[in-house]
Amino acid sequence: MDSSNRKNVPRLRQIRDLERATSAKARESWSMFTIMAEFIESTERLSELRPAVSLFGSARIKPDSSYYATAVDIARRLSDEGFAVISGGGPGIMEAANKGGFEGKSPSVGLNIELPHEQASNTWQNISLSFRHFFARKVAFVKYADAYVILPGGFGTLDELMEVLTLIQTGKSRRIPVILVGTSFWRGLLDWFQSQLVKDGMISAKDMELVQLIDEPVNIVEAIFAFYEARHIELSDPERSLNPYL
């Protein structure tokens, strides 16, 4: 390569202002320690929680919404069947999920996130963790869940849905049930997956099998049990080896 075409890419050690370099290194090091602390705490408190289901939905849905009542019903049924219920720990669907789980027989888990608005911890949590970093929180949602149940929501809910579908599709996570609740809300998105993503070869037709659309709480619980009737709910050795790479 012609040396004249080489670009000067600055490195931290090349910063000539010693005080600035020291400050930058300290700031980045502290950030790394806070990230590590969140992973360590979630591992300590959640690694033996299984079986568990992560349940998502909008923080903006009010307690008088039918979706709120549905989330409480789903979470209560799952809790009574022995599944810990994991939610984002905030208001709306997250609160409904924690409430249903709290009222059932199994633990209710809140993975709370510090946000400038909307996110305030609900009171229905047997286990409460606090995160500053979205990605550390997202790892906990996937790593310790044996199923995903997703009610209507906004960008955050869609982010979680796409995250788990991508991890399963790419083989970075084991296959688990991914269930969408609310046909009228989700049908347009699934139709778009089929008419655009499958049609244009962005995903395969088989990828559509990664997600189910179910409205009735009793049928959601049955679908999760049906999935695990074909295989043991405990992680196999190959699946266990995937977990550190989420």
LOFILUM-394141 format. One record per residue (C-alpha): residue in three letters; x, y, z. Coordinates in steps of 0.001 Angstrom, whole numbers. Example, Ala and Ser with C-alpha at 12.3 -4.5 7.8 and 13.67 -1.06 7.14 Angstrom:
REM residues 2
<atom><type>Ala</type><x>12300</x><y>-4500</y><z>7800</z></atom>
<atom><type>Ser</type><x>13670</x><y>-1060</y><z>7140</z></atom>
REM end
This chain:
REM residues 246
<atom><type>Met</type><x>0</x><y>0</y><z>0</z></atom>
<atom><type>Asp</type><x>1212</x><y>3479</y><z>-867</z></atom>
<atom><type>Ser</type><x>2227</x><y>5083</y><z>2411</z></atom>
<atom><type>Ser</type><x>879</x><y>8402</y><z>1176</z></atom>
<atom><type>Asn</type><x>-2650</x><y>6937</y><z>1291</z></atom>
<atom><type>Arg</type><x>-2374</x><y>5909</y><z>4914</z></atom>
<atom><type>Lys</type><x>-4651</x><y>7850</y><z>7209</z></atom>
<atom><type>Asn</type><x>-3694</x><y>9132</y><z>10598</z></atom>
<atom><type>Val</type><x>-6025</x><y>7428</y><z>13070</z></atom>
<atom><type>Pro</type><x>-5446</x><y>8994</y><z>16493</z></atom>
<atom><type>Arg</type><x>-5169</x><y>6818</y><z>19576</z></atom>
<atom><type>Leu</type><x>-5725</x><y>7648</y><z>23195</z></atom>
<atom><type>Arg</type><x>-2020</x><y>7272</y><z>23939</z></atom>
<atom><type>Gln</type><x>-1234</x><y>9885</y><z>21316</z></atom>
<atom><type>Ile</type><x>-3232</x><y>12596</y><z>23044</z></atom>
<atom><type>Arg</type><x>-635</x><y>15186</y><z>23930</z></atom>
<atom><type>Asp</type><x>-2678</x><y>16826</y><z>26658</z></atom>
<atom><type>Leu</type><x>-1835</x><y>14498</y><z>29581</z></atom>
<atom><type>Glu</type><x>-4678</x><y>15755</y><z>31753</z></atom>
<atom><type>Arg</type><x>-7215</x><y>15215</y><z>28985</z></atom>
<atom><type>Ala</type><x>-5890</x><y>11713</y><z>28254</z></atom>
<atom><type>Thr</type><x>-6038</x><y>10727</y><z>31927</z></atom>
<atom><type>Ser</type><x>-9581</x><y>12073</y><z>32219</z></atom>
<atom><type>Ala</type><x>-10716</x><y>10209</y><z>29096</z></atom>
<atom><type>Lys</type><x>-9198</x><y>6930</y><z>30283</z></atom>
<atom><type>Ala</type><x>-10754</x><y>7299</y><z>33731</z></atom>
<atom><type>Arg</type><x>-14179</x><y>8066</y><z>32282</z></atom>
<atom><type>Glu</type><x>-14124</x><y>5094</y><z>29905</z></atom>
<atom><type>Ser</type><x>-12783</x><y>2757</y><z>32598</z></atom>
<atom><type>Trp</type><x>-15512</x><y>3766</y><z>35029</z></atom>
<atom><type>Ser</type><x>-18130</x><y>3201</y><z>32342</z></atom>
<atom><type>Met</type><x>-16807</x><y>-315</y><z>31751</z></atom>
<atom><type>Phe</type><x>-16976</x><y>-1096</y><z>35468</z></atom>
<atom><type>Thr</type><x>-20614</x><y>15</y><z>35680</z></atom>
<atom><type>Ile</type><x>-21457</x><y>-2222</y><z>32710</z></atom>
<atom><type>Met</type><x>-19686</x><y>-5182</y><z>34326</z></atom>
<atom><type>Ala</type><x>-21516</x><y>-4543</y><z>37594</z></atom>
<atom><type>Glu</type><x>-24901</x><y>-4764</y><z>35863</z></atom>
<atom><type>Phe</type><x>-24012</x><y>-8069</y><z>34207</z></atom>
<atom><type>Ile</type><x>-22680</x><y>-9480</y><z>37478</z></atom>
<atom><type>Glu</type><x>-25752</x><y>-8497</y><z>39484</z></atom>
<atom><type>Ser</type><x>-28193</x><y>-9892</y><z>36913</z></atom>
<atom><type>Thr</type><x>-26239</x><y>-13158</y><z>36801</z></atom>
<atom><type>Glu</type><x>-26162</x><y>-13428</y><z>40590</z></atom>
<atom><type>Arg</type><x>-29886</x><y>-12813</y><z>40991</z></atom>
<atom><type>Leu</type><x>-31412</x><y>-14420</y><z>37898</z></atom>
<atom><type>Ser</type><x>-29267</x><y>-17371</y><z>36831</z></atom>
<atom><type>Glu</type><x>-31197</x><y>-19899</y><z>38963</z></atom>
<atom><type>Leu</type><x>-34624</x><y>-18368</y><z>38316</z></atom>
<atom><type>Arg</type><x>-35774</x><y>-20674</y><z>35524</z></atom>
<atom><type>Pro</type><x>-38295</x><y>-21372</y><z>34195</z></atom>
<atom><type>Ala</type><x>-39177</x><y>-17787</y><z>33332</z></atom>
<atom><type>Val</type><x>-41086</x><y>-15779</y><z>30734</z></atom>
<atom><type>Ser</type><x>-40249</x><y>-12225</y><z>29647</z></atom>
<atom><type>Leu</type><x>-43359</x><y>-10145</y><z>29006</z></atom>
<atom><type>Phe</type><x>-43258</x><y>-6830</y><z>27124</z></atom>
<atom><type>Gly</type><x>-45551</x><y>-3983</y><z>26121</z></atom>
<atom><type>Ser</type><x>-46080</x><y>-255</y><z>26221</z></atom>
<atom><type>Ala</type><x>-45380</x><y>1836</y><z>29313</z></atom>
<atom><type>Arg</type><x>-48175</x><y>4166</y><z>28178</z></atom>
<atom><type>Ile</type><x>-51067</x><y>1717</y><z>28453</z></atom>
<atom><type>Lys</type><x>-53377</x><y>2613</y><z>31335</z></atom>
<atom><type>Pro</type><x>-54865</x><y>237</y><z>33938</z></atom>
<atom><type>Asp</type><x>-58335</x><y>608</y><z>32398</z></atom>
<atom><type>Ser</type><x>-57103</x><y>-783</y><z>29050</z></atom>
<atom><type>Ser</type><x>-58134</x><y>-4268</y><z>27955</z></atom>
<atom><type>Tyr</type><x>-54468</x><y>-4927</y><z>27139</z></atom>
<atom><type>Tyr</type><x>-53538</x><y>-4190</y><z>30760</z></atom>
<atom><type>Ala</type><x>-56119</x><y>-6703</y><z>31982</z></atom>
<atom><type>Thr</type><x>-54909</x><y>-9270</y><z>29458</z></atom>
<atom><type>Ala</type><x>-51302</x><y>-8842</y><z>30608</z></atom>
<atom><type>Val</type><x>-52318</x><y>-9347</y><z>34260</z></atom>
<atom><type>Asp</type><x>-54231</x><y>-12494</y><z>33286</z></atom>
<atom><type>Ile</type><x>-51352</x><y>-13941</y><z>31238</z></atom>
<atom><type>Ala</type><x>-48772</x><y>-13221</y><z>33938</z></atom>
<atom><type>Arg</type><x>-50953</x><y>-14648</y><z>36711</z></atom>
<atom><type>Arg</type><x>-51529</x><y>-17864</y><z>34764</z></atom>
<atom><type>Leu</type><x>-47837</x><y>-18243</y><z>33986</z></atom>
<atom><type>Ser</type><x>-46887</x><y>-17561</y><z>37606</z></atom>
<atom><type>Asp</type><x>-49352</x><y>-20133</y><z>38898</z></atom>
<atom><type>Glu</type><x>-47923</x><y>-22657</y><z>36422</z></atom>
<atom><type>Gly</type><x>-44427</x><y>-22176</y><z>37860</z></atom>
<atom><type>Phe</type><x>-42939</x><y>-19538</y><z>35535</z></atom>
<atom><type>Ala</type><x>-41231</x><y>-16497</y><z>36975</z></atom>
<atom><type>Val</type><x>-42498</x><y>-13400</y><z>35169</z></atom>
<atom><type>Ile</type><x>-39883</x><y>-10905</y><z>33961</z></atom>
<atom><type>Ser</type><x>-40893</x><y>-7402</y><z>32873</z></atom>
<atom><type>Gly</type><x>-39296</x><y>-4005</y><z>32473</z></atom>
<atom><type>Gly</type><x>-40393</x><y>-2984</y><z>35959</z></atom>
<atom><type>Gly</type><x>-42132</x><y>221</y><z>34870</z></atom>
<atom><type>Pro</type><x>-45741</x><y>1308</y><z>34322</z></atom>
<atom><type>Gly</type><x>-48279</x><y>163</y><z>31729</z></atom>
<atom><type>Ile</type><x>-47949</x><y>-3400</y><z>30456</z></atom>
<atom><type>Met</type><x>-44802</x><y>-3842</y><z>32542</z></atom>
<atom><type>Glu</type><x>-46763</x><y>-3064</y><z>35699</z></atom>
<atom><type>Ala</type><x>-49569</x><y>-5394</y><z>34612</z></atom>
<atom><type>Ala</type><x>-47082</x><y>-8211</y><z>34037</z></atom>
<atom><type>Asn</type><x>-45432</x><y>-7703</y><z>37424</z></atom>
<atom><type>Lys</type><x>-48819</x><y>-7456</y><z>39126</z></atom>
<atom><type>Gly</type><x>-50024</x><y>-10739</y><z>37653</z></atom>
<atom><type>Gly</type><x>-46743</x><y>-12442</y><z>38487</z></atom>
<atom><type>Phe</type><x>-46714</x><y>-11021</y><z>42008</z></atom>
<atom><type>Glu</type><x>-50232</x><y>-12297</y><z>42674</z></atom>
<atom><type>Gly</type><x>-49313</x><y>-15780</y><z>41434</z></atom>
<atom><type>Lys</type><x>-47141</x><y>-18476</y><z>42957</z></atom>
<atom><type>Ser</type><x>-43821</x><y>-17635</y><z>41280</z></atom>
<atom><type>Pro</type><x>-41466</x><y>-14640</y><z>41488</z></atom>
<atom><type>Ser</type><x>-42219</x><y>-11351</y><z>39770</z></atom>
<atom><type>Val</type><x>-39053</x><y>-9756</y><z>38359</z></atom>
<atom><type>Gly</type><x>-38564</x><y>-6143</y><z>37308</z></atom>
<atom><type>Leu</type><x>-35594</x><y>-5124</y><z>35162</z></atom>
<atom><type>Asn</type><x>-35857</x><y>-1394</y><z>35731</z></atom>
<atom><type>Ile</type><x>-34139</x><y>1189</y><z>33539</z></atom>
<atom><type>Glu</type><x>-33193</x><y>4753</y><z>34412</z></atom>
<atom><type>Leu</type><x>-34911</x><y>7073</y><z>31906</z></atom>
<atom><type>Pro</type><x>-35589</x><y>10827</y><z>31880</z></atom>
<atom><type>His</type><x>-39344</x><y>10205</y><z>31574</z></atom>
<atom><type>Glu</type><x>-42018</x><y>7469</y><z>31651</z></atom>
<atom><type>Gln</type><x>-40047</x><y>4909</y><z>33644</z></atom>
<atom><type>Ala</type><x>-40948</x><y>4701</y><z>37311</z></atom>
<atom><type>Ser</type><x>-40635</x><y>1383</y><z>39120</z></atom>
<atom><type>Asn</type><x>-43894</x><y>-367</y><z>39926</z></atom>
<atom><type>Thr</type><x>-44492</x><y>-1940</y><z>43337</z></atom>
<atom><type>Trp</type><x>-45231</x><y>-5495</y><z>42175</z></atom>
<atom><type>Gln</type><x>-41682</x><y>-6881</y><z>42178</z></atom>
<atom><type>Asn</type><x>-40265</x><y>-9722</y><z>44260</z></atom>
<atom><type>Ile</type><x>-36914</x><y>-9221</y><z>42539</z></atom>
<atom><type>Ser</type><x>-35964</x><y>-5731</y><z>41392</z></atom>
<atom><type>Leu</type><x>-32843</x><y>-4833</y><z>39411</z></atom>
<atom><type>Ser</type><x>-31862</x><y>-1389</y><z>38186</z></atom>
<atom><type>Phe</type><x>-30011</x><y>-793</y><z>34914</z></atom>
<atom><type>Arg</type><x>-28412</x><y>2270</y><z>33381</z></atom>
<atom><type>His</type><x>-27468</x><y>512</y><z>30142</z></atom>
<atom><type>Phe</type><x>-30164</x><y>-709</y><z>27757</z></atom>
<atom><type>Phe</type><x>-27983</x><y>-3418</y><z>26241</z></atom>
<atom><type>Ala</type><x>-27157</x><y>-5033</y><z>29596</z></atom>
<atom><type>Arg</type><x>-30866</x><y>-5056</y><z>30425</z></atom>
<atom><type>Lys</type><x>-31729</x><y>-6566</y><z>27030</z></atom>
<atom><type>Val</type><x>-29266</x><y>-9389</y><z>27590</z></atom>
<atom><type>Ala</type><x>-30996</x><y>-10222</y><z>30891</z></atom>
<atom><type>Phe</type><x>-34412</x><y>-10283</y><z>29189</z></atom>
<atom><type>Val</type><x>-33246</x><y>-12884</y><z>26674</z></atom>
<atom><type>Lys</type><x>-30687</x><y>-14857</y><z>28638</z></atom>
<atom><type>Tyr</type><x>-32995</x><y>-15880</y><z>31475</z></atom>
<atom><type>Ala</type><x>-36257</x><y>-16309</y><z>29535</z></atom>
<atom><type>Asp</type><x>-37793</x><y>-19525</y><z>28277</z></atom>
<atom><type>Ala</type><x>-40439</x><y>-17636</y><z>26276</z></atom>
<atom><type>Tyr</type><x>-41224</x><y>-14104</y><z>25085</z></atom>
<atom><type>Val</type><x>-44775</x><y>-12749</y><z>25307</z></atom>
<atom><type>Ile</type><x>-45196</x><y>-9378</y><z>23601</z></atom>
<atom><type>Leu</type><x>-48235</x><y>-7126</y><z>23854</z></atom>
<atom><type>Pro</type><x>-48776</x><y>-3867</y><z>21932</z></atom>
<atom><type>Gly</type><x>-46074</x><y>-1270</y><z>22430</z></atom>
<atom><type>Gly</type><x>-43878</x><y>1350</y><z>20826</z></atom>
<atom><type>Phe</type><x>-40231</x><y>1590</y><z>19810</z></atom>
<atom><type>Gly</type><x>-38924</x><y>-166</y><z>22949</z></atom>
<atom><type>Thr</type><x>-41298</x><y>-3094</y><z>22514</z></atom>
<atom><type>Leu</type><x>-40446</x><y>-3403</y><z>18821</z></atom>
<atom><type>Asp</type><x>-36761</x><y>-3246</y><z>19716</z></atom>
<atom><type>Glu</type><x>-37118</x><y>-6179</y><z>22107</z></atom>
<atom><type>Leu</type><x>-39118</x><y>-8170</y><z>19545</z></atom>
<atom><type>Met</type><x>-36570</x><y>-7650</y><z>16777</z></atom>
<atom><type>Glu</type><x>-33702</x><y>-8356</y><z>19168</z></atom>
<atom><type>Val</type><x>-34944</x><y>-11800</y><z>20153</z></atom>
<atom><type>Leu</type><x>-35975</x><y>-12725</y><z>16586</z></atom>
<atom><type>Thr</type><x>-32528</x><y>-11740</y><z>15314</z></atom>
<atom><type>Leu</type><x>-30751</x><y>-13726</y><z>18031</z></atom>
<atom><type>Ile</type><x>-32801</x><y>-16832</y><z>17298</z></atom>
<atom><type>Gln</type><x>-32565</x><y>-16445</y><z>13521</z></atom>
<atom><type>Thr</type><x>-28776</x><y>-16078</y><z>13612</z></atom>
<atom><type>Gly</type><x>-28265</x><y>-18936</y><z>16065</z></atom>
<atom><type>Lys</type><x>-26899</x><y>-16692</y><z>18798</z></atom>
<atom><type>Ser</type><x>-29744</x><y>-17743</y><z>21089</z></atom>
<atom><type>Arg</type><x>-31677</x><y>-20960</y><z>21462</z></atom>
<atom><type>Arg</type><x>-35149</x><y>-21276</y><z>19945</z></atom>
<atom><type>Ile</type><x>-37856</x><y>-20224</y><z>22416</z></atom>
<atom><type>Pro</type><x>-41555</x><y>-19390</y><z>21898</z></atom>
<atom><type>Val</type><x>-42095</x><y>-15800</y><z>20757</z></atom>
<atom><type>Ile</type><x>-45786</x><y>-14957</y><z>21112</z></atom>
<atom><type>Leu</type><x>-47477</x><y>-11748</y><z>19976</z></atom>
<atom><type>Val</type><x>-50691</x><y>-10785</y><z>21761</z></atom>
<atom><type>Gly</type><x>-53255</x><y>-8600</y><z>19964</z></atom>
<atom><type>Thr</type><x>-54189</x><y>-9687</y><z>16445</z></atom>
<atom><type>Ser</type><x>-55555</x><y>-6293</y><z>15419</z></atom>
<atom><type>Phe</type><x>-52323</x><y>-4603</y><z>16536</z></atom>
<atom><type>Trp</type><x>-49742</x><y>-7013</y><z>15108</z></atom>
<atom><type>Arg</type><x>-51397</x><y>-8385</y><z>11941</z></atom>
<atom><type>Gly</type><x>-50244</x><y>-5495</y><z>9749</z></atom>
<atom><type>Leu</type><x>-46624</x><y>-5985</y><z>10799</z></atom>
<atom><type>Leu</type><x>-46719</x><y>-9732</y><z>10141</z></atom>
<atom><type>Asp</type><x>-48375</x><y>-9142</y><z>6752</z></atom>
<atom><type>Trp</type><x>-45568</x><y>-6698</y><z>5937</z></atom>
<atom><type>Phe</type><x>-42973</x><y>-9291</y><z>6952</z></atom>
<atom><type>Gln</type><x>-44576</x><y>-11682</y><z>4463</z></atom>
<atom><type>Ser</type><x>-45238</x><y>-9245</y><z>1611</z></atom>
<atom><type>Gln</type><x>-41923</x><y>-7395</y><z>1820</z></atom>
<atom><type>Leu</type><x>-39243</x><y>-9227</y><z>3796</z></atom>
<atom><type>Val</type><x>-40033</x><y>-12733</y><z>2585</z></atom>
<atom><type>Lys</type><x>-40962</x><y>-11601</y><z>-926</z></atom>
<atom><type>Asp</type><x>-37731</x><y>-9633</y><z>-1341</z></atom>
<atom><type>Gly</type><x>-35586</x><y>-12383</y><z>186</z></atom>
<atom><type>Met</type><x>-34641</x><y>-10340</y><z>3262</z></atom>
<atom><type>Ile</type><x>-35745</x><y>-13241</y><z>5467</z></atom>
<atom><type>Ser</type><x>-36712</x><y>-16801</y><z>4584</z></atom>
<atom><type>Ala</type><x>-40288</x><y>-18059</y><z>4653</z></atom>
<atom><type>Lys</type><x>-39253</x><y>-20381</y><z>7481</z></atom>
<atom><type>Asp</type><x>-38318</x><y>-17380</y><z>9631</z></atom>
<atom><type>Met</type><x>-42015</x><y>-16568</y><z>9895</z></atom>
<atom><type>Glu</type><x>-42330</x><y>-19691</y><z>12054</z></atom>
<atom><type>Leu</type><x>-40267</x><y>-18014</y><z>14783</z></atom>
<atom><type>Val</type><x>-43281</x><y>-15982</y><z>15943</z></atom>
<atom><type>Gln</type><x>-46851</x><y>-16908</y><z>16902</z></atom>
<atom><type>Leu</type><x>-49940</x><y>-14697</y><z>17124</z></atom>
<atom><type>Ile</type><x>-52223</x><y>-15701</y><z>20013</z></atom>
<atom><type>Asp</type><x>-54835</x><y>-13619</y><z>21829</z></atom>
<atom><type>Glu</type><x>-56317</x><y>-15821</y><z>24559</z></atom>
<atom><type>Pro</type><x>-54263</x><y>-16025</y><z>27791</z></atom>
<atom><type>Val</type><x>-55086</x><y>-19697</y><z>28334</z></atom>
<atom><type>Asn</type><x>-53909</x><y>-20520</y><z>24793</z></atom>
<atom><type>Ile</type><x>-50665</x><y>-18613</y><z>25339</z></atom>
<atom><type>Val</type><x>-49822</x><y>-20746</y><z>28370</z></atom>
<atom><type>Glu</type><x>-50769</x><y>-23898</y><z>26467</z></atom>
<atom><type>Ala</type><x>-48564</x><y>-22893</y><z>23518</z></atom>
<atom><type>Ile</type><x>-45540</x><y>-22500</y><z>25797</z></atom>
<atom><type>Phe</type><x>-46162</x><y>-25886</y><z>27388</z></atom>
<atom><type>Ala</type><x>-46723</x><y>-27470</y><z>23959</z></atom>
<atom><type>Phe</type><x>-43370</x><y>-26141</y><z>22772</z></atom>
<atom><type>Tyr</type><x>-41549</x><y>-27713</y><z>25709</z></atom>
<atom><type>Glu</type><x>-43386</x><y>-31015</y><z>25477</z></atom>
<atom><type>Ala</type><x>-41189</x><y>-31684</y><z>22454</z></atom>
<atom><type>Arg</type><x>-37973</x><y>-30897</y><z>24326</z></atom>
<atom><type>His</type><x>-36762</x><y>-30414</y><z>27887</z></atom>
<atom><type>Ile</type><x>-37032</x><y>-26883</y><z>29221</z></atom>
<atom><type>Glu</type><x>-33537</x><y>-27084</y><z>30716</z></atom>
<atom><type>Leu</type><x>-30765</x><y>-25857</y><z>28455</z></atom>
<atom><type>Ser</type><x>-28874</x><y>-28486</y><z>26505</z></atom>
<atom><type>Asp</type><x>-25074</x><y>-28349</y><z>26530</z></atom>
<atom><type>Pro</type><x>-24916</x><y>-26647</y><z>23083</z></atom>
<atom><type>Glu</type><x>-27543</x><y>-24103</y><z>24197</z></atom>
<atom><type>Arg</type><x>-25703</x><y>-23463</y><z>27434</z></atom>
<atom><type>Ser</type><x>-22557</x><y>-22708</y><z>25451</z></atom>
<atom><type>Leu</type><x>-24431</x><y>-20013</y><z>23501</z></atom>
<atom><type>Asn</type><x>-25481</x><y>-18032</y><z>26566</z></atom>
<atom><type>Pro</type><x>-22165</x><y>-16241</y><z>27215</z></atom>
<atom><type>Tyr</type><x>-22255</x><y>-14845</y><z>23672</z></atom>
<atom><type>Leu</type><x>-25619</x><y>-13086</y><z>23854</z></atom>
REM end
